[in-house]
């Protein structure tokens, strides 16, 4: 248990322990197929993956052999499992963005305006946003930090993906107020980005 009372789990790949809510749960069905349980709600015993960049880079069928101690697992299947994880993350992110879409500021001017508010803010910046816009957003965020106002910067894959999530054609930068939902959104965006890089 962590100090806050949350249960910890051990990653099957790197063996590091972390709070369960910061990890991906994996379950094995009766056919030996491994499935991601993103919301930790599927029945049965699970295994845990920390989803760190280094751990994802090390994940392969040989490393998944450890599951055979507790489950009847059909291997190889990392390629299929990584596709399932990417698909589940993308679908969950789409649902989350749909819920918060109205409260998200999109585009340079709207984001700059949001940065002048005192409330903590999360910035989503597309990897292909362009150097000038990236510098402008980072400079404004740094000035905000110097003024004592919090922000979180999350890099996402590209303008097309961020646009799709927000129901638009393309979005290079977006901002939303920080919240528990925004923190989970950040976690899933980071995981999704790592899956895209490792896939």
VEXVO-601533 format. One record per residue (C-alpha): residue in one letter; x, y negated, z. Coordinates in Angstrom, 2 decimals. Layout:
BEGIN
NODE  type       px       py       pz
NODE     A        X        Y        Z
...
//
This chain:
BEGIN
NODE  type       px       py       pz
NODE     X     0.00     0.00     0.00
NODE     X     1.13    -3.55    -0.73
NODE     X     1.05    -6.27     1.93
NODE     X    -2.29    -7.44     0.50
NODE     X    -3.76    -3.95     1.00
NODE     X    -3.78    -2.90    -2.67
NODE     X    -2.74     0.69    -3.39
NODE     X     0.56     1.26    -5.18
NODE     X     1.21     3.80    -7.89
NODE     X     4.43     5.22    -9.36
NODE     X     5.12     4.90   -13.08
NODE     X     5.52     8.29   -14.78
NODE     X     8.32     6.94   -17.01
NODE     X    10.55     4.65   -14.91
NODE     X     9.38     5.90   -11.46
NODE     X     8.98     2.32   -10.14
NODE     X     6.07     1.65    -7.77
NODE     X     3.71    -1.27    -8.34
NODE     X     0.20    -2.28    -7.29
NODE     X    -2.30    -0.14    -9.21
NODE     X    -4.11    -3.18   -10.65
NODE     X    -0.88    -4.17   -12.44
NODE     X    -0.50    -0.78   -14.15
NODE     X    -2.19     1.18   -16.91
NODE     X    -3.93     4.38   -15.81
NODE     X    -3.71     7.36   -18.14
NODE     X    -6.02    10.36   -18.02
NODE     X    -5.83    13.76   -19.70
NODE     X    -9.00    15.29   -21.16
NODE     X    -9.89    18.99   -21.35
NODE     X    -8.19    19.25   -24.77
NODE     X    -4.89    17.98   -23.39
NODE     X    -5.22    14.57   -25.04
NODE     X    -3.95    11.52   -23.13
NODE     X    -6.25     8.47   -23.01
NODE     X    -5.75     4.97   -21.62
NODE     X    -8.11     4.06   -18.75
NODE     X    -7.68     0.30   -18.85
NODE     X   -10.36    -0.49   -16.27
NODE     X    -9.45     2.42   -13.93
NODE     X   -13.00     3.78   -14.04
NODE     X   -12.80     7.12   -15.86
NODE     X   -13.29    10.24   -13.71
NODE     X   -10.52    12.60   -12.75
NODE     X    -6.93    12.33   -11.65
NODE     X    -4.71     9.98   -13.55
NODE     X    -1.09     9.14   -14.17
NODE     X     0.26     5.60   -14.23
NODE     X     2.38     3.54   -16.64
NODE     X     3.87     0.22   -15.54
NODE     X     3.82    -1.23   -19.11
NODE     X     7.07    -3.14   -18.60
NODE     X     9.02    -3.92   -21.75
NODE     X    11.91    -1.61   -20.83
NODE     X     9.58     1.19   -19.80
NODE     X     7.55     0.99   -23.01
NODE     X    10.77     1.08   -25.04
NODE     X    11.74     4.27   -23.19
NODE     X     8.35     5.98   -23.58
NODE     X     8.32     8.91   -26.00
NODE     X     7.04    12.47   -26.15
NODE     X    10.05    13.80   -24.28
NODE     X     9.41    11.37   -21.39
NODE     X     5.70    12.33   -21.36
NODE     X     6.72    15.95   -20.58
NODE     X     6.51    15.00   -16.89
NODE     X     2.70    15.12   -17.23
NODE     X     2.90    18.89   -17.74
NODE     X     3.58    19.30   -14.01
NODE     X     0.03    18.22   -13.14
NODE     X    -1.96    18.43   -16.38
NODE     X    -2.42    20.69   -19.37
NODE     X    -1.05    18.25   -21.94
NODE     X    -0.74    18.79   -25.69
NODE     X     2.49    17.22   -26.95
NODE     X     3.68    15.51   -29.07
NODE     X     1.23    12.62   -28.95
NODE     X     3.01     9.35   -28.04
NODE     X     2.32     7.93   -31.51
NODE     X    -1.40     8.66   -31.11
NODE     X    -1.46     7.46   -27.49
NODE     X     0.30     4.19   -28.33
NODE     X    -2.33     3.58   -31.04
NODE     X    -5.09     4.28   -28.52
NODE     X    -3.56     1.87   -25.99
NODE     X    -3.23    -0.87   -28.62
NODE     X    -6.84    -0.33   -29.76
NODE     X    -8.24    -0.36   -26.19
NODE     X    -6.29    -3.51   -25.30
NODE     X    -7.42    -5.29   -28.46
NODE     X   -11.07    -4.38   -27.85
NODE     X   -10.93    -5.42   -24.17
NODE     X    -9.23    -8.71   -25.04
NODE     X   -11.92    -9.42   -27.64
NODE     X   -14.64    -8.85   -24.99
NODE     X   -12.85   -11.09   -22.49
NODE     X   -12.25   -13.87   -24.99
NODE     X   -15.93   -13.71   -26.03
NODE     X   -16.92   -14.28   -22.37
NODE     X   -14.69   -17.33   -21.96
NODE     X   -14.77   -18.73   -25.50
NODE     X   -16.84   -21.82   -24.64
NODE     X   -14.41   -22.92   -21.92
NODE     X   -11.29   -22.67   -24.09
NODE     X    -9.72   -25.78   -25.63
NODE     X    -8.32   -24.99   -29.08
NODE     X    -5.95   -26.99   -31.25
NODE     X    -3.20   -29.46   -30.39
NODE     X    -5.34   -32.48   -29.45
NODE     X    -7.77   -30.54   -27.26
NODE     X    -4.93   -28.70   -25.52
NODE     X    -3.01   -31.93   -24.88
NODE     X    -6.17   -33.43   -23.36
NODE     X    -6.63   -30.34   -21.14
NODE     X    -3.02   -30.66   -19.94
NODE     X    -3.85   -34.05   -18.39
NODE     X    -6.37   -32.43   -16.02
NODE     X    -5.08   -31.59   -12.56
NODE     X    -6.52   -28.06   -12.44
NODE     X    -4.12   -25.15   -13.07
NODE     X    -4.17   -24.20   -16.74
NODE     X    -3.15   -21.27   -18.90
NODE     X    -1.71   -22.00   -22.34
NODE     X    -1.87   -19.47   -25.16
NODE     X     0.69   -20.16   -27.88
NODE     X     0.87   -18.17   -31.12
NODE     X     4.28   -16.82   -32.10
NODE     X     3.92   -18.44   -35.52
NODE     X     2.66   -21.80   -34.18
NODE     X     5.56   -23.72   -35.71
NODE     X     8.57   -25.33   -34.07
NODE     X     7.16   -28.87   -33.79
NODE     X     3.91   -27.77   -32.12
NODE     X     5.76   -25.34   -29.85
NODE     X     8.14   -28.08   -28.68
NODE     X     5.28   -30.53   -28.16
NODE     X     3.27   -28.07   -26.07
NODE     X     6.30   -27.01   -24.03
NODE     X     7.33   -30.64   -23.40
NODE     X     3.81   -31.58   -22.26
NODE     X     3.64   -28.51   -20.02
NODE     X     7.02   -29.35   -18.49
NODE     X     5.89   -32.92   -17.75
NODE     X     2.79   -31.46   -16.13
NODE     X     4.99   -29.22   -13.98
NODE     X     7.16   -32.17   -12.93
NODE     X     3.98   -33.97   -11.86
NODE     X     3.23   -31.02    -9.55
NODE     X     0.48   -29.37   -11.60
NODE     X     0.63   -25.67   -12.36
NODE     X     0.48   -23.95   -15.71
NODE     X     1.12   -20.54   -17.22
NODE     X     2.40   -20.12   -20.78
NODE     X     1.52   -16.89   -22.60
NODE     X     2.96   -16.16   -26.02
NODE     X     0.60   -14.21   -28.28
NODE     X     1.34   -12.53   -31.58
NODE     X     0.07   -14.94   -34.21
NODE     X    -2.50   -17.59   -35.20
NODE     X    -4.70   -15.08   -37.01
NODE     X    -5.01   -12.83   -33.96
NODE     X    -5.68   -15.73   -31.57
NODE     X    -8.19   -17.16   -34.04
NODE     X   -10.01   -13.82   -34.26
NODE     X   -10.16   -13.62   -30.45
NODE     X   -11.67   -17.11   -30.28
NODE     X   -14.10   -16.70   -33.19
NODE     X   -12.17   -18.94   -35.58
NODE     X   -10.03   -18.48   -38.64
NODE     X    -6.68   -19.40   -37.06
NODE     X    -5.67   -20.94   -33.73
NODE     X    -2.06   -21.88   -32.97
NODE     X    -2.56   -23.05   -29.39
NODE     X    -5.34   -22.81   -26.81
NODE     X    -5.80   -23.71   -23.14
NODE     X    -8.13   -22.51   -20.43
NODE     X    -8.46   -23.10   -16.71
NODE     X    -6.63   -20.59   -14.53
NODE     X    -8.82   -18.00   -12.79
NODE     X    -8.78   -14.33   -11.82
NODE     X   -10.16   -13.52   -15.30
NODE     X    -7.44   -15.64   -16.91
NODE     X    -4.78   -13.72   -14.95
NODE     X    -6.15   -10.40   -16.20
NODE     X    -6.33   -11.87   -19.71
NODE     X    -2.67   -12.84   -19.41
NODE     X    -1.71    -9.33   -18.27
NODE     X    -3.53    -7.71   -21.20
NODE     X    -2.10   -10.24   -23.71
NODE     X     1.42    -9.43   -22.49
NODE     X     0.77    -5.69   -22.69
NODE     X    -0.75    -6.04   -26.16
NODE     X     2.29    -8.00   -27.36
NODE     X     4.64    -5.35   -25.98
NODE     X     2.64    -2.58   -27.67
NODE     X     2.81    -4.41   -31.00
NODE     X     6.61    -4.77   -30.66
NODE     X     7.16    -1.16   -29.60
NODE     X     4.72     0.26   -32.18
//
